Amino acid sequence: MAAVHPFVPQDLILPDYVPIMLPQLTILGIYGAASVLVITFVWILSGMFPKISKADKVLMCWWVFTGFTHMFLEGYFVFTPEFYKQKSPTYLAEVWKEYSKGDSRYIGRDSTVVAIEVITILLEGPACLLAAYAIATRKVYSHLLQIAVSLGQLYGTALYFITSYLDGDNFSASPYYYYSYYIFANSFWVWIPSLIVIRSWKKLCAAARIQDRTKTKSR
Amino acid sequence: MAAVHPFVPQDLILPDYVPIMLPQLTILGIYGAASVLVITFVWILSGMFPKISKADKVLMCWWVFTGFTHMFLEGYFVFTPEFYKQKSPTYLAEVWKEYSKGDSRYIGRDSTVVAIEVITILLEGPACLLAAYAIATRKVYSHLLQIAVSLGQLYGTALYFITSYLDGDNFSASPYYYYSYYIFANSFWVWIPSLIVIRSWKKLCAAARIQDRTKTKSR
C-alpha cells in the first residue's frame, strides 16, 4: 500500500512517510539565516588575514558556505536513508522532504543521486574548507584546489541534470518547485564554480608563463 | 517475452537481442592491435617535436589512446542505443555486447552509465586530444588541462563503481568477467589519471612557488 505523499511520480512508494511538519518559509528561512551567519562570520574572520583581496574574501565565504552545505545538509541526507519517517520534526529531515518536491529522486533514494552525494560529502565538503584555508594562508596550491573542487561540483551537477533528463525529467511536484528548487537552487553550483574555474585557470596560466620566462632567462 | 541472453541479471529484457558473433579473442585482439598502432604512431610523431621528455612522450600516447577510446568506442555506445540488435557483425557493437558480460548496465542502458558516457565523449574525449597537443606544443595550460581531464575521468569512474555498489553489484555474468572487464579494465582509468594528477599538481605548485618568489623580488 503506497502512502499518500505530495511527490511525483505519485506511484513512488514511501512506507511510513511522515508529512512535512514545518512551513516552507521556516525551512528556507533557517537555511537562509544560517547561511548569512556563516558568511558574516567568515567575512569578519577573513579580514584578520594579511593581504587578502576583496575577491578572496568573497571566495572564502563561498567555500565555507558550500563546504558546510555539503557536509551538514547533504551529509545528513547520505547517512539518514529513512529521514522521511522521522516522527518528531527534525530540521534536516524537513529540508530534504521539502527539497524532494523539486526532485523526488532524493526521497526516493535514487542511486545516482546518492552516489553523487557520497562523493560530494566525503571529498568535496572537506576540500571546500581546505580551499578557504588555502586562500587565507596563501598556499601555493590554492588555485589548483579551487579548480579541482569546482570541476567536481560541475561534474556532479551535470550528471545530476543529465540522469534526470534521461529518466524522463518527471520528478517535480509542480513547475513552481521544478524551477525554484531543481533549476534555480542548483544553478548556483553551475555558475559560481564556472566563474572560479575561469578565474583560477587564468591565474595559474599566468604563473606557468612566468616559470617559462624564468627558465628561458636562466639558460 | 524476454530474449535469451548471457547477461546478469537474467531478467534483463533485451528485445530482439542478437547473440555475440565474434570470438572474445578477436574482439579484444582488434582493440589491442588498434591501441598498439595508435600508440606507436603517436610515439613516432611525438619524437618530431622539440624538447619533449620521455615522460611527455608516454603521456601523449596515453592521451591519444584514451581520447580515441572515449570518442570512438564510447561514442558508438552513446549514439547507438540499439547496438545489441545489429544483425550483421559490427565490431563496435560486438565490443559492447562483450563488455556487457562484465557490466550489463551497458547493454541495459542504465541512465547513470549513459550520463557518464555523455560527459566522457563530449567533453573528455576532445579534451584528451587537446592535452596531447598541449604537451607537444608546450602550452602553458598543459598541466592544468591534464589535471582537469584526469579528475573528470576519476570522478566518472568513482561514480561508475559507487552506483553499481548501491544497486547491488550484480551485473556481471561471472567472477571472470567481473574481475577482468569490470575491475581490471577500468582500473587503468583509476591509477593512470591518479598518477597524472599527482605529477601535474607538483609541477604547477612548483610554478606557483616561482611566481611567489618573483613577486617578492619585484617588491
Interface residues (C-beta under 8 A of the other chain):
Chain A: S111 T112 V114 A115 I116 V118 I119 V140 Y141 H143 L144 I147 A148 L151 G152 Y155 G156 A158 L159 I162 T163 L166 D167 W201 L204 C205 A206 A207 A208 R209 I210 Q211 D212 T214
Chain B: S111 T112 V114 A115 I116 V118 I119 V140 Y141 H143 L144 I147 A148 L151 G152 Y155 G156 A158 L159 I162 T163 L166 D167 W201 L204 C205 A206 A207 A208 R209 I210 Q211 D212 T214
